[in-house]
Amino acid sequence: MSLPLSSLTVSQMFGQKIIRPLTAATLYGIAFIKDRLIAIDTVKGHLLEIDPLTDNSKIINPHQVREFQEVTGLAVWEDDLWVTRGNGVYLCKVASLGLEHFITLPYPADGVAVWDSTVYVSCQRLGYILIFDRDTRKEITRFYAPGVGIENLAVTKETLWVCDRTEQTVYSMDRATGEVRFSVLTPFDSPTGIAVHGQDDTGKDCLYVAYSSEEPYIRDNPNADPCHELTYRDRTFIHPLYYHYDPDKRYALSNGYLLEMSYVEEIAPLDEVYLADIEWRIALPSETERQKVKQVEAIGLPFTEEIIDGQRVALFKFDTLAPGERHIFGWKALVEVRGIKYRITPNDVENVTEPSPELKTRYLVDDDDLAMNTDIVIRAARTAVSSETNILRKMYSIRNYVYDQLAYGIKPHIDSPDIVLDRGTGSCGEYVGVLLALCRLNGIPCRTVGRYKSPIYAEHQGVPLQPDFNHVWLEFYIPGIGWLPMESNPDDIEEGGPYPTRFFMGLCWYHVEIGKGISFETLTSNGVRLTKEEVALGDLAINHIRFTILKELPPFESTTG
């Protein structure tokens, strides 16, 4: 028998458990009535009271289900329940649930939050969060929406929390001015609702986020041949959102996981070769603000560790590799990885200094077949930034220009930026090549990072997972601030934009940083590095990559924000 909710602390209620209410299909708005967790299933119209310990749920509007269908936003203030449905905002008494019209917008009202006599309503089509006076029903002011997607809201005494579905982001805004203090990436995609349940021991708001999307799965079908088929099903749940804001370092961390990652090469040449005095180097995971390497061990054969340009590298040595010879070798690492999102504005970088000579020599040159001397690339570099001089705006403009010019497509090999720009499609590595070329021609130091992302199934803990592809992204350098991450192409999700900025100066927990600015894997024979024309690594060996998500990392013990 479970304890009543009122007798449990927040940590006892939720812990790190994913809450999956029975029967729920599409959870959007969520809220708390004291210790009661309330959520709206927008498809079914069910207003659910959920037991977070057992996932049991109860419909508390059994006679008003139709009135609550297509409700997206949900808020509670004292005895009143507020909802958004269509273009309208409505309120009702919690005890009776008879909806009363409050206001109508010219476009769909997405989310609602209420604090005392102030009502906040988000509207993606308008691009604003509108603020109304409850008594007069008049608009007081409006804030720019911080993201490009549909946004849901929650509010406390000082903070307006904005949850953006497309941005995969929760924003902390000053509820009086609309200024964004910081933002955090959510550990799952498609966040559709947000609620605050009191504060923790450090005075931070305790946040809970609802998620709703579809997931593919393999279904039995006795009438098919073969008897399995790919289909989709609803995926909806609620999970606590942890965050730690460091204003001095200008970033916020969010939920993370302990991962076990293995990278193994299996010698299996397409054509037998003889190589002498072999040194085979494979980069190891990096130590960063968001990523902590807990342990590294060898697989198959021992290695020695080197430091190359500040990056850890595993060195495997072979006296010879003879025809018919076979080995497996590589490394296994335990890594703690969290989401990170930097909060830096163009005003913060108006008067930055020039990059150092060392950075210019290393990161403003064509050192990787970037075609920086070709007309099409030089012209693109000029067009992308036009007359802009602010380094952050230049970086943002280059990113959007590349997204406008390219569409994503998987390629068996990576072409140079001139070919990619002319073709108009590219893989993640080709996006990176174009971005590197245009940034470096505009005086912005950049380097590659990669090379893998963990499969994003955080709920599949303890199960070996294999990524379908390798991956690469980049970092750009701002003097006085340092290296900032930027994804290559995942934000290029809508032709012509507006493009999300979730991975512009941000990475989610499933990005594993390896070999910043250095080659991920190299092969030398008799002290001379072999080129891909001489011996391609892909023709000599098969790589095997495995991730196991071991557990979610605990909440942050303290915070300054």
N, C-alpha and C positions, 0 to 999 in steps of 0.2 A: 504494500500500500504506500503510495507516494505522499509526502508531506504537503500541506497546503502551501501555495506559492508565497503567501504573506509571511511564512515562517522561515523562508530561505533567503540567504544573501544572494547578491547578483552572481558571484562566482559559483555558488552552489547551484543556482538555477541553470546557468548556461555553460560554464566552463568553456571548453573549446569544442564542444559538440556541435555538429551540423544539425540543425533542427529541421526535420522534414515532416510537416504536418500531414497526417493521414487524410486522404481524399483530395488534398490541394492540387490544383492544376497550374494556376498562374497567380502568384502572390505579387501584389504591387504595394500599396501603402501599408505601413505597419505603425503601431502606436502602443503606448502603455497607458492603462488606467490603473494607477498605482502600480501594483505588481502583476497585473493581468496583461498578458501579451495579446494584442488584438491585431488581426491582419485581414485584408480584403482579398478574396479570390475573385479577380475582376471578371473572369469568364463565367463563373457559376453564380456570381452575386452573393456568395457566402461571406458573411462577416464572422470570422472565426475567433474564438478564444482558444489559445494554444497552450498546452502543458509542455514546456521546453524539456522536461525530463523524459517524458514518455512518447512525445510526438502526438499524443491524443489531442483531438480538437473537437470543439462544440460549436454548432451554428447558433449564433445569438440573435439572428434576424430571420427565424424560420417563416414568418409571415410577410416579410418585405424583401424577399430575394430578388424579385424583378426590379425593384427600385434601386438595388445596389449593384446590378449588373453594369459593367463598363465603368465602375468607379476606379479611379487611378490613385488619387491622393487621399490621405487619411490623417486626421489630427484630433487631439482631445484637449480641451481646456475646461477644467472644473467639471460641470455636469453635461457639457455639450460635446457632441461628436461632429466634426467637420469633414466633408468629403468634396472631391471634384468629380464631375461626371459631364462628359461632353464639354460644352462651352461654359457650364455653370459651376458655381460654388454653392454648397448647401450646408445647413446645419440642422441638428436635431438633438433632442434630449437622449442621453444614453439609455435611460429607462424605457423610452417609448419608441425611438427610432423612426419617428415620422418626419420626413425630410421637409425642410423649409428653405425656400430660395433665398440666397444672399445677394449674389451679383452674377451677371453674365458678361463674358468676354467676347470679343469678335472672333477669337480662335479658341481651340481646345485649351481648357485649364488643366494642367498636368499634376501639380502637387500643391499642397496646402500645409501651412503651419500657423499656429496661433499662440500669441503670448499676450495675456491680459486683453486689452482692447485693440491690439494690432494683429491684422490678418495678412499673411504673406501668401501669394499665389504665383506659381511659376507658369510661364507660357512660352514654349519653345518657338512657336510661330512668330511671336512678337519679339523674341530675343531678350525678354526682360523677366525679372521677378517684381511683381506689382505689390505694393503695400497699401492696405485699406484700413480705414478706421471702422471698427465694428459697429459703433453706434450710428454714425452718419452714412455708412456704406460708401463713402467717398474715397477716391484714391488720394493718398497722402504724398507718395513719391514712388519711384521705381529704381531698381538696381539693374545694371547690365547682367545678363545671365553669364556665369563664368565659363560655361562649356557650350558645346554645339548640340548636345543631345537633349532628350526629354529628361526633365529634372524633377526629383521629388525632394521634399523639405522636412526638416525638423528644426526646432528652435529652443534655445535656453535663454537665460537672463541676458547673456552677453553675445551669444553666438547663433548665427543662422547656419545650419548645416545643409549643404546642397549635394545631393547624390545624382550624378549624371550617368545615364545608362550607356551612352555611346562612348563617353570619355573614360568609363571604368574608373571613376574618380569621385571622391568625396571632398568637397571644399569647405573650409572653415572661414566664414565671413563675419565681419563685424556687423551685428544686426542693426546697428544704428546708422552706419555709413555705407555698408555694402562692400567695404574693402576686403579683398581676399588676403587672409593672414598666411595660410598655407593650404596645401592640398595633399591628399594621400591616394595612392592607387589601391583599389580593392583587390583582394586575392582571387576573385572570380570575375568573369565577365557578366555583363548585363545586370548591374544592380538596379533594382526597380523600386525600392522603398528603404526608408531610413527612420530610425527612432532612437531616442535617448532615454536611458533608464538611470537617472541619478548620476552620481559621481563616484569614482573610486577613491582609494585612500590618499592619492596624490592630488585630488581636486579636479581630475580630468573627467569630462563627460564620458559616460559608458555608452558606446555606439553599437547598434545592431542594424544589419543591412539585409534586406530581402533580395533574392536573385530569382530571375525567371527567364528561361530560354527553352530551346529544344536541344535534345541530344540524339545522335544516331545510335542505333543498336541493331544487333543481328537477331532476327526473330525467326522462330520455328514456323514453317508453313508446309504442312504435310501435302498440300496440293501442288506445290512447286517442285521443280527438279533442276538443281538440287533443292533440298527441303529447307534452305535458309534464305532469307532475304533481308536487305538493308531497309530500315524504316526509321521513323523519328518518334520521340515521345517527349512529353512535357518534363521539364526539369526545374523544380522550384524549391527553395529552402531559405532559411534564415541563419546568419552566422555573425558572431561578434567581430567588430572591426577594431583592431589595436593600432595605436599610432604613437609616435614619439617625434616631436618637433624640436629641432635644434636651430634657433634663430641665428646663432653665430655662424653656423656652417651652411645656413640657408637651405636646409632640406628637412623633409619629414620621412620617417620610416614607417612601414606598415607591416601587416601580417607576413610571416615567413615560415619556412619549413627546413627541417634537417633532411638533406638529401645524401644518398650514397650514389656517386657517379663512377662508372667504370669506363675506361677507354682502352681497348685492346686491338693490336694489329695481329693478323694471322698471315704469315708468309704463304702466299699462294699465287705465284707469278703466272701471268698469261703466257709469257715466253721465258724459258729458263735462262738465267744469267749467272755470271760469275763476277762477284765484287769482292775486293780485298779491303781490309782495314776500314771497316764500316763504323761510322758514328751516326746513330739514329736518334734525333732529338724530338721530343713531344712536350709541348707546353703543359704546365700544370695550372690548376685554378689559382686565380689571383686573390690576394687579401685586399679588401676594399672597405669603404664605409658601410656597405650593405651586405658584404659577403665575408664570412669568416671560415677559414680552412682549419678544421679540427684535427684531421689526420690524413696522411697519404701513405700508401703502401704499394709495393710492386706486385704485378701479376705476371706469372710465367717465368720471367727472368729478372735478375736484379738490375737496378739502375743507380747511377750516381746523380746527384742534384747539382745543377748549375744555376747561376743568376745571370740573366742576359737582359740588360737595360731595365733592371729592377724587377724582372719577371722570373718566376721559378720555372725551371725546365728539367725534365727527366732525360738523362743521357744513357742510351743503351749502346754497348759496344760489341762488335762481332769481328773476329779475326778475318773471317771470310763468310760469304754467302755463296754456296756452291749449288750447281744444278741438282734438283731433287731434295735440297735441304729445306726443312720446315720448322717453324717456331711460332709460338704465340707469346706476346709480351705487351706490357702496358702498365697502367696504374689504376688504383681505386682510391677515391677520396671521399671523406665525410665533410660536407660543406653546409654551413648555415647560411641561408639566403633569404633576404627580406625585400619587400618592395621599397623603392626610393623615389621621391619626387622633389626636385629642386624648385625653389621659388625665387626667381631672379627676374627683374623687370628691365626694360631698356633704360630706364632712368638710373638704374644701379651701375650701368656700364657706359655712361656717356663719355667719361674721360679716362678710359683705360689706356695704359701705356702700350708701346710696341712690343710684340713678342721678342724674347731674347734671341741673340744670334744662334744659340744652340737649337732652339725650337724652329727657327727659320730654316736652318740647314737640314734639319731632320724631317720636318713636317710641312714644309711649303714647296717641296720638290716632287717631281715625277719619278718615284722610285718603284712603281709597280704597274707599268704599262697603262698609265692614266691618260695618254694621248693629249697632254696639256698643251702641246704645240700645234694642234690641228685647228683649222678654222672653225669647225662646228662647235668644238668645245670652248674655244676662246669667245666665240659669239654668244654661246649660252651663258657663260660666266658673266659677261657684261649685261645681258638682258635680264638675268635673274635678279640682280641687285639694283639695276638702274642707277639712280643718284644717291641711294641710301649709304650712309656712313656709319650708323650705329651697328656695332658688331653683332648684337643679338638680333636686331631686325634684319640684318643681312643674312644671318644664318636661317632665320625663319623664312625669309623670302626665297632663299636657295632651295630649302626643303619643299616649299609649296610649288616652286617652279618645276622641280624634278617630278613631283607628284602629278602636276598638270601634263607634263610631257610624256610620262611613262605609264604603262599598264603592266601589272605583274604577270609574269609567265616563267615557268620552270624551264631551265636550259641545262643540257648535259655538260656544258662548259661555260666559262665566263669570257665574254667578249669585252673589248676595250670600250671606254665611254663614247668615242666617236661613232662606233658601230651601233652601240645601244641607243644613242640619241637619234640616229638616223632611222633605226628600226622602230623605235617607239614602245618596245616592250623589254622587260628585263627581270632577272631573278633578284633575290635579295643581295647577292654579291655584286650584281651589275648595278643595282641602285646605289650601293655603297661606292662603287668605283666612280660613278657620275658625281655623287655628292662630294667625294674626296677631291676630284678634279676641280669642280666649280668653287669649292671652299678655298682650296689652296691658291687658286688663281686670284681669289679675292682677299688673300692675306690672312686667312683664318686657319691656324694649325689644326689638323685633323689626323686621327689614327683609327685603325680598325680594332674591333673587339669581337670576340665570339668564343666558342665556335658552335655551341649547342644550346638549345633550350630544352628544359625538361618537359615531357608531356604534361599538360596542365590539369591533370586529373588529381587534384589535391585530396579528394575523398578516397582515392584508391591507394591507401597507405599499406606498405609492406608487400606490394605487388611489383615485380620487375616490369619496367616500362621501357620501350624502345622508341626513340624519336624517328620520325619518317625521313627527316632531312637534317643536314647540318645548317647552321645559320650564322650570320655575321651582321654586326651593326657597327656604329662608329662613336667616337668621342671627339668633341671639339674643345679647343682651349681658349679661355678668356683670361688674359693677364690680370693678376690680383685675385682671381677666383679659383681657377684651376680647370681640370678636365671635367666636362659635362657629357652625359650619355645622350645618344639620340638613336632611336630605331631607324632602320633603313627604309622599310616599306609598309609595316603593318597598319599605320595610320592612313594609308592611301586607300580608303575604303569607299569613297564616293567620287564619281567623276566630276571634276570641277570644284570640289569642296562644298562648304567649308570643311576643312580637315580637322579631326580631333588633335589635341596636343598632349594626349595621355602619355605618350612615349617620347615627347620632346622634352629633354632634361628629366627623364624618368624611365625606370625599368621596373617590371613586376618581378615577383619572387622566382619565376621560372627561368629567368635569364641567368645563365652561369657564365661569369666573366673569366676568360682564359686568354693568356698571352696578349696583353694590351700592347699594341704597336709592334709586335714581333710576329714572325711566322709561326703558325701553330705547329707545323711539323716540317723538319728538314732532314736530308740525308746527304752525308759526305762519304767519299771513298778516297783513301790516300790523302786526306786533308783537303780535298776539293769538293765544293758543294755541287751535287748533281742537279742538272736542270731537268724539267719535265720532258724535254725533247730527248735527253739521254736515257733517263729512267724515271718514268712517271710513278709516283707512289701508288696511285690507284691501279696501276698495272702490275705492281709488285706484291701488294698485300691487300687484304680485305679488313676494313675496320669494323669493330663491334662496339656499340655504345649502349650502355644500360643505365637507367635511372631507377632508384627505388626511393620513394618518398617515405621516410621513416616516421616522422611525427611533425605536428605543428609546433612552432616555437611558442613559448609562453608569452603572456602580455609583458610589456615593458614595466620594469620596476619603478622607474621614476621618469620624469619629464620636466622640461623647462617651458613647455607650451601647453 
